[in-house]
Structures are given as structure tokens and as C-alpha cells.
Amino acid sequence: MAQDNIIDWSADTTLHWDDFEAEPHPGAYQDAMATIRYGCTWNVESHDIDDTLSFSIRNIRLNTVFVKNLSWARMNIVDECLLVHMQGCFDLAEYIRADMEFMLTQKFEGKMYPVRGATPEEQKQNSMYDSRIVLGALQQIHSTLDAKIDEYQRDTRYGEDESSQATYNQRFSSIKSV
């Protein structure tokens, strides 16, 4: 993703309607949609055990991002209440990020993968390429995130249920206090 197309989550990041750059979806029920994803980094470590080369995946880290060109709003209908709700989608992703990171770590922790290639350069290149299995697991994480956001939107009726929205906002305040 291009850096100018994303907003990284931080405790003081606040979304604005001009961050929603995509055209509204004409068939969608909601008046706005925030596309939230996790960026992912990891380290690849090489191992030579009994003359067998292998690699492991370590230090998986997720960062929560808002994707501007995939997020949209019907600008003639939006209000502050809906913007708070959209911010909640972003905050929810950060709120559960550590759990998602833990799930990924558990999936790869202590596992060794064979190294392919005849030369050290080929082996290094193949190990980096093969380590992208993390990205496949990340798709599952995104499916879980999408389900959590859907649940949040149902619970709050897209921010219209003030009591439910306030409950979620209270939960999110724990990640905003630094």
C-alpha cells in the first residue's frame, strides 16, 4: 500500500471525512464504510541443524491502518455521530490487534521450514519468498477482523444506538490513554 494512501493508527489519530476518498457504494445499506487492515512485518532466521538448512519466522508485528482510497462516505448524509462510529471501526481493530498478533505468533512459533536452493543466494531468496506464508495467515486474521467490525456495526446499528456506541467508546478509551 502506498504510504500516502494509509493512515497508521495512533492514540491521537482522528479520522476526518476527507480521509474517505473512494466513491460511495450505491448498493450498500450504510452511509459510510471504513476499510481497516493490518500491515505485517516479520523476521526470517536461518538455521543449520545437522547440515540441514531451515528457517523460522519470528517477531511478527501488526500495525493497524485505515485505507483511504477504499473507504467511502455519502458526504451529503454524514454527520459527527457517524464519524465517531467510523473512528470506532479503526479503534476496534487496534483494540484487538494484540490478540491477532498473538494468534499469528502461535501459528508460526517454533516451526521450522526447509530451505530450497543450491547456492547461498538462492537459499536466502527462497527463504524470504517462502516466509510469505505469513501473508496467507494474515488473510484469516483479516476475516476475523471483518467479522468483529460487522458485529460492532450490528451492535451499535452503525452508531445510531447511542448507548451501545458509548459502551464501545469506553472500551476503546483504554487504548487511547497513553
PyMOL commands that place a pseudoatom at each C-alpha (Angstrom):
pseudoatom trace, name=CA, resn=MET, resi=1, chain=A, elem=C, hetatm=0, pos=[0.000, 0.000, 0.000]
pseudoatom trace, name=CA, resn=ALA, resi=2, chain=A, elem=C, hetatm=0, pos=[1.262, 3.441, -0.815]
pseudoatom trace, name=CA, resn=GLN, resi=3, chain=A, elem=C, hetatm=0, pos=[2.166, 5.352, 2.325]
pseudoatom trace, name=CA, resn=ASP, resi=4, chain=A, elem=C, hetatm=0, pos=[0.046, 8.377, 1.339]
pseudoatom trace, name=CA, resn=ASN, resi=5, chain=A, elem=C, hetatm=0, pos=[-2.960, 6.088, 0.923]
pseudoatom trace, name=CA, resn=ILE, resi=6, chain=A, elem=C, hetatm=0, pos=[-2.975, 4.844, 4.517]
pseudoatom trace, name=CA, resn=ILE, resi=7, chain=A, elem=C, hetatm=0, pos=[-3.296, 6.305, 7.960]
pseudoatom trace, name=CA, resn=ASP, resi=8, chain=A, elem=C, hetatm=0, pos=[-1.471, 4.457, 10.726]
pseudoatom trace, name=CA, resn=TRP, resi=9, chain=A, elem=C, hetatm=0, pos=[-3.402, 4.105, 13.962]
pseudoatom trace, name=CA, resn=SER, resi=10, chain=A, elem=C, hetatm=0, pos=[-2.077, 6.005, 16.956]
pseudoatom trace, name=CA, resn=ALA, resi=11, chain=A, elem=C, hetatm=0, pos=[-3.656, 7.096, 20.217]
pseudoatom trace, name=CA, resn=ASP, resi=12, chain=A, elem=C, hetatm=0, pos=[-4.121, 10.613, 18.874]
pseudoatom trace, name=CA, resn=THR, resi=13, chain=A, elem=C, hetatm=0, pos=[-5.189, 9.750, 15.308]
pseudoatom trace, name=CA, resn=THR, resi=14, chain=A, elem=C, hetatm=0, pos=[-8.622, 11.081, 14.480]
pseudoatom trace, name=CA, resn=LEU, resi=15, chain=A, elem=C, hetatm=0, pos=[-10.343, 10.334, 11.202]
pseudoatom trace, name=CA, resn=HIS, resi=16, chain=A, elem=C, hetatm=0, pos=[-11.909, 13.136, 9.167]
pseudoatom trace, name=CA, resn=TRP, resi=17, chain=A, elem=C, hetatm=0, pos=[-14.451, 12.861, 6.399]
pseudoatom trace, name=CA, resn=ASP, resi=18, chain=A, elem=C, hetatm=0, pos=[-11.865, 13.927, 3.806]
pseudoatom trace, name=CA, resn=ASP, resi=19, chain=A, elem=C, hetatm=0, pos=[-9.932, 10.724, 4.653]
pseudoatom trace, name=CA, resn=PHE, resi=20, chain=A, elem=C, hetatm=0, pos=[-12.728, 8.759, 2.943]
pseudoatom trace, name=CA, resn=GLU, resi=21, chain=A, elem=C, hetatm=0, pos=[-11.580, 9.009, -0.677]
pseudoatom trace, name=CA, resn=ALA, resi=22, chain=A, elem=C, hetatm=0, pos=[-13.458, 6.243, -2.531]
pseudoatom trace, name=CA, resn=GLU, resi=23, chain=A, elem=C, hetatm=0, pos=[-16.756, 6.738, -4.331]
pseudoatom trace, name=CA, resn=PRO, resi=24, chain=A, elem=C, hetatm=0, pos=[-19.772, 5.613, -2.262]
pseudoatom trace, name=CA, resn=HIS, resi=25, chain=A, elem=C, hetatm=0, pos=[-21.139, 2.164, -2.999]
pseudoatom trace, name=CA, resn=PRO, resi=26, chain=A, elem=C, hetatm=0, pos=[-24.666, 2.694, -4.401]
pseudoatom trace, name=CA, resn=GLY, resi=27, chain=A, elem=C, hetatm=0, pos=[-25.957, -0.686, -3.229]
pseudoatom trace, name=CA, resn=ALA, resi=28, chain=A, elem=C, hetatm=0, pos=[-24.689, -0.532, 0.340]
pseudoatom trace, name=CA, resn=TYR, resi=29, chain=A, elem=C, hetatm=0, pos=[-27.030, -0.005, 3.272]
pseudoatom trace, name=CA, resn=GLN, resi=30, chain=A, elem=C, hetatm=0, pos=[-24.632, 2.056, 5.350]
pseudoatom trace, name=CA, resn=ASP, resi=31, chain=A, elem=C, hetatm=0, pos=[-23.777, 5.694, 4.641]
pseudoatom trace, name=CA, resn=ALA, resi=32, chain=A, elem=C, hetatm=0, pos=[-20.033, 5.178, 5.136]
pseudoatom trace, name=CA, resn=MET, resi=33, chain=A, elem=C, hetatm=0, pos=[-17.527, 2.338, 5.066]
pseudoatom trace, name=CA, resn=ALA, resi=34, chain=A, elem=C, hetatm=0, pos=[-14.066, 2.326, 6.599]
pseudoatom trace, name=CA, resn=THR, resi=35, chain=A, elem=C, hetatm=0, pos=[-11.537, -0.151, 5.226]
pseudoatom trace, name=CA, resn=ILE, resi=36, chain=A, elem=C, hetatm=0, pos=[-9.257, -1.168, 8.066]
pseudoatom trace, name=CA, resn=ARG, resi=37, chain=A, elem=C, hetatm=0, pos=[-6.385, -3.613, 7.639]
pseudoatom trace, name=CA, resn=TYR, resi=38, chain=A, elem=C, hetatm=0, pos=[-3.243, -4.765, 9.370]
pseudoatom trace, name=CA, resn=GLY, resi=39, chain=A, elem=C, hetatm=0, pos=[0.193, -4.183, 7.944]
pseudoatom trace, name=CA, resn=CYS, resi=40, chain=A, elem=C, hetatm=0, pos=[2.540, -7.010, 8.858]
pseudoatom trace, name=CA, resn=THR, resi=41, chain=A, elem=C, hetatm=0, pos=[6.288, -7.363, 9.338]
pseudoatom trace, name=CA, resn=TRP, resi=42, chain=A, elem=C, hetatm=0, pos=[8.321, -10.375, 10.435]
pseudoatom trace, name=CA, resn=ASN, resi=43, chain=A, elem=C, hetatm=0, pos=[11.906, -11.612, 10.631]
pseudoatom trace, name=CA, resn=VAL, resi=44, chain=A, elem=C, hetatm=0, pos=[13.279, -14.704, 8.944]
pseudoatom trace, name=CA, resn=GLU, resi=45, chain=A, elem=C, hetatm=0, pos=[16.004, -16.581, 10.825]
pseudoatom trace, name=CA, resn=SER, resi=46, chain=A, elem=C, hetatm=0, pos=[18.205, -19.204, 9.174]
pseudoatom trace, name=CA, resn=HIS, resi=47, chain=A, elem=C, hetatm=0, pos=[19.142, -22.403, 10.969]
pseudoatom trace, name=CA, resn=ASP, resi=48, chain=A, elem=C, hetatm=0, pos=[21.742, -25.046, 10.116]
pseudoatom trace, name=CA, resn=ILE, resi=49, chain=A, elem=C, hetatm=0, pos=[20.954, -28.122, 12.193]
pseudoatom trace, name=CA, resn=ASP, resi=50, chain=A, elem=C, hetatm=0, pos=[22.853, -31.326, 11.368]
pseudoatom trace, name=CA, resn=ASP, resi=51, chain=A, elem=C, hetatm=0, pos=[23.718, -29.958, 7.904]
pseudoatom trace, name=CA, resn=THR, resi=52, chain=A, elem=C, hetatm=0, pos=[20.027, -29.353, 7.170]
pseudoatom trace, name=CA, resn=LEU, resi=53, chain=A, elem=C, hetatm=0, pos=[19.205, -25.767, 6.350]
pseudoatom trace, name=CA, resn=SER, resi=54, chain=A, elem=C, hetatm=0, pos=[15.880, -24.423, 7.517]
pseudoatom trace, name=CA, resn=PHE, resi=55, chain=A, elem=C, hetatm=0, pos=[14.329, -21.126, 8.506]
pseudoatom trace, name=CA, resn=SER, resi=56, chain=A, elem=C, hetatm=0, pos=[11.886, -19.899, 11.091]
pseudoatom trace, name=CA, resn=ILE, resi=57, chain=A, elem=C, hetatm=0, pos=[9.598, -16.899, 11.267]
pseudoatom trace, name=CA, resn=ARG, resi=58, chain=A, elem=C, hetatm=0, pos=[9.974, -14.640, 14.284]
pseudoatom trace, name=CA, resn=ASN, resi=59, chain=A, elem=C, hetatm=0, pos=[8.920, -11.241, 15.592]
pseudoatom trace, name=CA, resn=ILE, resi=60, chain=A, elem=C, hetatm=0, pos=[5.624, -10.971, 13.753]
pseudoatom trace, name=CA, resn=ARG, resi=61, chain=A, elem=C, hetatm=0, pos=[4.284, -7.449, 14.234]
pseudoatom trace, name=CA, resn=LEU, resi=62, chain=A, elem=C, hetatm=0, pos=[0.987, -5.981, 13.082]
pseudoatom trace, name=CA, resn=ASN, resi=63, chain=A, elem=C, hetatm=0, pos=[0.149, -2.329, 12.680]
pseudoatom trace, name=CA, resn=THR, resi=64, chain=A, elem=C, hetatm=0, pos=[-3.397, -1.065, 12.224]
pseudoatom trace, name=CA, resn=VAL, resi=65, chain=A, elem=C, hetatm=0, pos=[-4.063, 1.042, 9.138]
pseudoatom trace, name=CA, resn=PHE, resi=66, chain=A, elem=C, hetatm=0, pos=[-7.010, 2.883, 7.605]
pseudoatom trace, name=CA, resn=VAL, resi=67, chain=A, elem=C, hetatm=0, pos=[-7.034, 2.583, 3.806]
pseudoatom trace, name=CA, resn=LYS, resi=68, chain=A, elem=C, hetatm=0, pos=[-8.164, 5.915, 2.394]
pseudoatom trace, name=CA, resn=ASN, resi=69, chain=A, elem=C, hetatm=0, pos=[-8.833, 5.011, -1.226]
pseudoatom trace, name=CA, resn=LEU, resi=70, chain=A, elem=C, hetatm=0, pos=[-11.010, 2.031, -0.237]
pseudoatom trace, name=CA, resn=SER, resi=71, chain=A, elem=C, hetatm=0, pos=[-13.024, 3.924, 2.386]
pseudoatom trace, name=CA, resn=TRP, resi=72, chain=A, elem=C, hetatm=0, pos=[-16.055, 5.952, 1.393]
pseudoatom trace, name=CA, resn=ALA, resi=73, chain=A, elem=C, hetatm=0, pos=[-18.916, 8.067, 2.713]
pseudoatom trace, name=CA, resn=ARG, resi=74, chain=A, elem=C, hetatm=0, pos=[-22.052, 9.624, 1.299]
pseudoatom trace, name=CA, resn=MET, resi=75, chain=A, elem=C, hetatm=0, pos=[-20.973, 13.170, 2.051]
pseudoatom trace, name=CA, resn=ASN, resi=76, chain=A, elem=C, hetatm=0, pos=[-24.460, 14.666, 1.734]
pseudoatom trace, name=CA, resn=ILE, resi=77, chain=A, elem=C, hetatm=0, pos=[-25.741, 12.366, 4.517]
pseudoatom trace, name=CA, resn=VAL, resi=78, chain=A, elem=C, hetatm=0, pos=[-22.873, 12.013, 7.009]
pseudoatom trace, name=CA, resn=ASP, resi=79, chain=A, elem=C, hetatm=0, pos=[-22.750, 13.578, 10.457]
pseudoatom trace, name=CA, resn=GLU, resi=80, chain=A, elem=C, hetatm=0, pos=[-20.485, 13.686, 13.505]
pseudoatom trace, name=CA, resn=CYS, resi=81, chain=A, elem=C, hetatm=0, pos=[-22.182, 10.656, 15.098]
pseudoatom trace, name=CA, resn=LEU, resi=82, chain=A, elem=C, hetatm=0, pos=[-21.357, 8.513, 12.063]
pseudoatom trace, name=CA, resn=LEU, resi=83, chain=A, elem=C, hetatm=0, pos=[-17.762, 9.776, 12.025]
pseudoatom trace, name=CA, resn=VAL, resi=84, chain=A, elem=C, hetatm=0, pos=[-17.364, 8.739, 15.673]
pseudoatom trace, name=CA, resn=HIS, resi=85, chain=A, elem=C, hetatm=0, pos=[-18.696, 5.323, 14.664]
pseudoatom trace, name=CA, resn=MET, resi=86, chain=A, elem=C, hetatm=0, pos=[-16.204, 5.058, 11.782]
pseudoatom trace, name=CA, resn=GLN, resi=87, chain=A, elem=C, hetatm=0, pos=[-13.405, 6.030, 14.172]
pseudoatom trace, name=CA, resn=GLY, resi=88, chain=A, elem=C, hetatm=0, pos=[-14.692, 3.167, 16.311]
pseudoatom trace, name=CA, resn=CYS, resi=89, chain=A, elem=C, hetatm=0, pos=[-14.051, 0.718, 13.468]
pseudoatom trace, name=CA, resn=PHE, resi=90, chain=A, elem=C, hetatm=0, pos=[-10.445, 1.923, 13.389]
pseudoatom trace, name=CA, resn=ASP, resi=91, chain=A, elem=C, hetatm=0, pos=[-10.137, 1.820, 17.178]
pseudoatom trace, name=CA, resn=LEU, resi=92, chain=A, elem=C, hetatm=0, pos=[-11.683, -1.654, 17.362]
pseudoatom trace, name=CA, resn=ALA, resi=93, chain=A, elem=C, hetatm=0, pos=[-9.010, -3.003, 15.011]
pseudoatom trace, name=CA, resn=GLU, resi=94, chain=A, elem=C, hetatm=0, pos=[-6.300, -1.566, 17.254]
pseudoatom trace, name=CA, resn=TYR, resi=95, chain=A, elem=C, hetatm=0, pos=[-8.124, -2.791, 20.367]
pseudoatom trace, name=CA, resn=ILE, resi=96, chain=A, elem=C, hetatm=0, pos=[-7.910, -6.407, 19.158]
pseudoatom trace, name=CA, resn=ARG, resi=97, chain=A, elem=C, hetatm=0, pos=[-4.545, -6.075, 17.340]
pseudoatom trace, name=CA, resn=ALA, resi=98, chain=A, elem=C, hetatm=0, pos=[-2.500, -7.679, 20.145]
pseudoatom trace, name=CA, resn=ASP, resi=99, chain=A, elem=C, hetatm=0, pos=[-4.792, -10.725, 20.127]
pseudoatom trace, name=CA, resn=MET, resi=100, chain=A, elem=C, hetatm=0, pos=[-4.453, -11.006, 16.355]
pseudoatom trace, name=CA, resn=GLU, resi=101, chain=A, elem=C, hetatm=0, pos=[-0.680, -10.700, 16.608]
pseudoatom trace, name=CA, resn=PHE, resi=102, chain=A, elem=C, hetatm=0, pos=[-0.671, -13.417, 19.272]
pseudoatom trace, name=CA, resn=MET, resi=103, chain=A, elem=C, hetatm=0, pos=[-2.721, -15.720, 17.007]
pseudoatom trace, name=CA, resn=LEU, resi=104, chain=A, elem=C, hetatm=0, pos=[-0.193, -15.275, 14.201]
pseudoatom trace, name=CA, resn=THR, resi=105, chain=A, elem=C, hetatm=0, pos=[2.740, -15.819, 16.531]
pseudoatom trace, name=CA, resn=GLN, resi=106, chain=A, elem=C, hetatm=0, pos=[1.175, -19.022, 17.868]
pseudoatom trace, name=CA, resn=LYS, resi=107, chain=A, elem=C, hetatm=0, pos=[0.711, -20.316, 14.337]
pseudoatom trace, name=CA, resn=PHE, resi=108, chain=A, elem=C, hetatm=0, pos=[4.413, -19.919, 13.463]
pseudoatom trace, name=CA, resn=GLU, resi=109, chain=A, elem=C, hetatm=0, pos=[6.168, -20.149, 16.839]
pseudoatom trace, name=CA, resn=GLY, resi=110, chain=A, elem=C, hetatm=0, pos=[8.833, -22.865, 16.929]
pseudoatom trace, name=CA, resn=LYS, resi=111, chain=A, elem=C, hetatm=0, pos=[8.129, -24.142, 13.425]
pseudoatom trace, name=CA, resn=MET, resi=112, chain=A, elem=C, hetatm=0, pos=[10.974, -24.818, 11.042]
pseudoatom trace, name=CA, resn=TYR, resi=113, chain=A, elem=C, hetatm=0, pos=[10.626, -24.678, 7.288]
pseudoatom trace, name=CA, resn=PRO, resi=114, chain=A, elem=C, hetatm=0, pos=[13.016, -26.285, 4.776]
pseudoatom trace, name=CA, resn=VAL, resi=115, chain=A, elem=C, hetatm=0, pos=[15.283, -24.054, 2.731]
pseudoatom trace, name=CA, resn=ARG, resi=116, chain=A, elem=C, hetatm=0, pos=[15.251, -24.502, -1.028]
pseudoatom trace, name=CA, resn=GLY, resi=117, chain=A, elem=C, hetatm=0, pos=[18.056, -23.607, -3.424]
pseudoatom trace, name=CA, resn=ALA, resi=118, chain=A, elem=C, hetatm=0, pos=[21.543, -24.703, -4.422]
pseudoatom trace, name=CA, resn=THR, resi=119, chain=A, elem=C, hetatm=0, pos=[23.535, -21.557, -3.666]
pseudoatom trace, name=CA, resn=PRO, resi=120, chain=A, elem=C, hetatm=0, pos=[23.513, -19.414, -0.527]
pseudoatom trace, name=CA, resn=GLU, resi=121, chain=A, elem=C, hetatm=0, pos=[21.983, -16.551, -2.541]
pseudoatom trace, name=CA, resn=GLU, resi=122, chain=A, elem=C, hetatm=0, pos=[19.187, -18.790, -3.885]
pseudoatom trace, name=CA, resn=GLN, resi=123, chain=A, elem=C, hetatm=0, pos=[18.567, -20.123, -0.389]
pseudoatom trace, name=CA, resn=LYS, resi=124, chain=A, elem=C, hetatm=0, pos=[18.313, -16.651, 1.069]
pseudoatom trace, name=CA, resn=GLN, resi=125, chain=A, elem=C, hetatm=0, pos=[15.978, -15.503, -1.701]
pseudoatom trace, name=CA, resn=ASN, resi=126, chain=A, elem=C, hetatm=0, pos=[13.782, -18.608, -1.426]
pseudoatom trace, name=CA, resn=SER, resi=127, chain=A, elem=C, hetatm=0, pos=[13.590, -18.321, 2.361]
pseudoatom trace, name=CA, resn=MET, resi=128, chain=A, elem=C, hetatm=0, pos=[12.376, -14.747, 2.086]
pseudoatom trace, name=CA, resn=TYR, resi=129, chain=A, elem=C, hetatm=0, pos=[9.855, -15.776, -0.571]
pseudoatom trace, name=CA, resn=ASP, resi=130, chain=A, elem=C, hetatm=0, pos=[8.676, -18.854, 1.359]
pseudoatom trace, name=CA, resn=SER, resi=131, chain=A, elem=C, hetatm=0, pos=[8.269, -16.824, 4.546]
pseudoatom trace, name=CA, resn=ARG, resi=132, chain=A, elem=C, hetatm=0, pos=[5.383, -15.059, 2.860]
pseudoatom trace, name=CA, resn=ILE, resi=133, chain=A, elem=C, hetatm=0, pos=[3.181, -17.866, 4.154]
pseudoatom trace, name=CA, resn=VAL, resi=134, chain=A, elem=C, hetatm=0, pos=[2.589, -15.324, 6.914]
pseudoatom trace, name=CA, resn=LEU, resi=135, chain=A, elem=C, hetatm=0, pos=[0.575, -13.312, 4.386]
pseudoatom trace, name=CA, resn=GLY, resi=136, chain=A, elem=C, hetatm=0, pos=[-1.750, -16.278, 3.839]
pseudoatom trace, name=CA, resn=ALA, resi=137, chain=A, elem=C, hetatm=0, pos=[-2.384, -16.459, 7.575]
pseudoatom trace, name=CA, resn=LEU, resi=138, chain=A, elem=C, hetatm=0, pos=[-2.933, -12.712, 7.580]
pseudoatom trace, name=CA, resn=GLN, resi=139, chain=A, elem=C, hetatm=0, pos=[-5.946, -13.253, 5.300]
pseudoatom trace, name=CA, resn=GLN, resi=140, chain=A, elem=C, hetatm=0, pos=[-7.536, -15.305, 8.086]
pseudoatom trace, name=CA, resn=ILE, resi=141, chain=A, elem=C, hetatm=0, pos=[-6.759, -12.520, 10.552]
pseudoatom trace, name=CA, resn=HIS, resi=142, chain=A, elem=C, hetatm=0, pos=[-8.471, -10.015, 8.245]
pseudoatom trace, name=CA, resn=SER, resi=143, chain=A, elem=C, hetatm=0, pos=[-11.536, -12.265, 8.025]
pseudoatom trace, name=CA, resn=THR, resi=144, chain=A, elem=C, hetatm=0, pos=[-11.689, -12.312, 11.824]
pseudoatom trace, name=CA, resn=LEU, resi=145, chain=A, elem=C, hetatm=0, pos=[-11.263, -8.530, 11.925]
pseudoatom trace, name=CA, resn=ASP, resi=146, chain=A, elem=C, hetatm=0, pos=[-14.055, -8.046, 9.370]
pseudoatom trace, name=CA, resn=ALA, resi=147, chain=A, elem=C, hetatm=0, pos=[-16.366, -10.256, 11.454]
pseudoatom trace, name=CA, resn=LYS, resi=148, chain=A, elem=C, hetatm=0, pos=[-15.571, -8.220, 14.592]
pseudoatom trace, name=CA, resn=ILE, resi=149, chain=A, elem=C, hetatm=0, pos=[-16.267, -4.957, 12.752]
pseudoatom trace, name=CA, resn=ASP, resi=150, chain=A, elem=C, hetatm=0, pos=[-19.565, -6.384, 11.434]
pseudoatom trace, name=CA, resn=GLU, resi=151, chain=A, elem=C, hetatm=0, pos=[-20.530, -7.338, 14.985]
pseudoatom trace, name=CA, resn=TYR, resi=152, chain=A, elem=C, hetatm=0, pos=[-19.629, -3.827, 16.201]
pseudoatom trace, name=CA, resn=GLN, resi=153, chain=A, elem=C, hetatm=0, pos=[-21.739, -2.287, 13.451]
pseudoatom trace, name=CA, resn=ARG, resi=154, chain=A, elem=C, hetatm=0, pos=[-24.723, -4.524, 14.254]
pseudoatom trace, name=CA, resn=ASP, resi=155, chain=A, elem=C, hetatm=0, pos=[-24.398, -3.856, 17.992]
pseudoatom trace, name=CA, resn=THR, resi=156, chain=A, elem=C, hetatm=0, pos=[-24.296, -0.093, 17.510]
pseudoatom trace, name=CA, resn=ARG, resi=157, chain=A, elem=C, hetatm=0, pos=[-26.626, -0.005, 14.471]
pseudoatom trace, name=CA, resn=TYR, resi=158, chain=A, elem=C, hetatm=0, pos=[-23.901, 1.929, 12.625]
pseudoatom trace, name=CA, resn=GLY, resi=159, chain=A, elem=C, hetatm=0, pos=[-23.550, 4.338, 15.544]
pseudoatom trace, name=CA, resn=GLU, resi=160, chain=A, elem=C, hetatm=0, pos=[-27.261, 5.094, 15.890]
pseudoatom trace, name=CA, resn=ASP, resi=161, chain=A, elem=C, hetatm=0, pos=[-27.606, 3.171, 19.173]
pseudoatom trace, name=CA, resn=GLU, resi=162, chain=A, elem=C, hetatm=0, pos=[-26.013, 5.767, 21.431]
pseudoatom trace, name=CA, resn=SER, resi=163, chain=A, elem=C, hetatm=0, pos=[-25.859, 3.510, 24.498]
pseudoatom trace, name=CA, resn=SER, resi=164, chain=A, elem=C, hetatm=0, pos=[-24.099, 0.693, 22.666]
pseudoatom trace, name=CA, resn=GLN, resi=165, chain=A, elem=C, hetatm=0, pos=[-21.780, 3.137, 20.904]
pseudoatom trace, name=CA, resn=ALA, resi=166, chain=A, elem=C, hetatm=0, pos=[-20.886, 4.697, 24.268]
pseudoatom trace, name=CA, resn=THR, resi=167, chain=A, elem=C, hetatm=0, pos=[-20.069, 1.233, 25.654]
pseudoatom trace, name=CA, resn=TYR, resi=168, chain=A, elem=C, hetatm=0, pos=[-17.673, 0.551, 22.802]
pseudoatom trace, name=CA, resn=ASN, resi=169, chain=A, elem=C, hetatm=0, pos=[-16.156, 4.036, 23.052]
pseudoatom trace, name=CA, resn=GLN, resi=170, chain=A, elem=C, hetatm=0, pos=[-15.497, 3.384, 26.745]
pseudoatom trace, name=CA, resn=ARG, resi=171, chain=A, elem=C, hetatm=0, pos=[-13.639, 0.160, 25.838]
pseudoatom trace, name=CA, resn=PHE, resi=172, chain=A, elem=C, hetatm=0, pos=[-11.585, 1.975, 23.240]
pseudoatom trace, name=CA, resn=SER, resi=173, chain=A, elem=C, hetatm=0, pos=[-10.603, 4.689, 25.726]
pseudoatom trace, name=CA, resn=SER, resi=174, chain=A, elem=C, hetatm=0, pos=[-8.162, 2.192, 27.276]
pseudoatom trace, name=CA, resn=ILE, resi=175, chain=A, elem=C, hetatm=0, pos=[-6.001, 2.205, 24.125]
pseudoatom trace, name=CA, resn=LYS, resi=176, chain=A, elem=C, hetatm=0, pos=[-6.194, 5.965, 23.780]
pseudoatom trace, name=CA, resn=SER, resi=177, chain=A, elem=C, hetatm=0, pos=[-4.852, 6.806, 27.212]
pseudoatom trace, name=CA, resn=VAL, resi=178, chain=A, elem=C, hetatm=0, pos=[-1.110, 6.963, 26.923]
for i in range(1, 178): cmd.bond("trace and resi %d" % i, "trace and resi %d" % (i + 1))
show_as sticks, trace
zoom trace
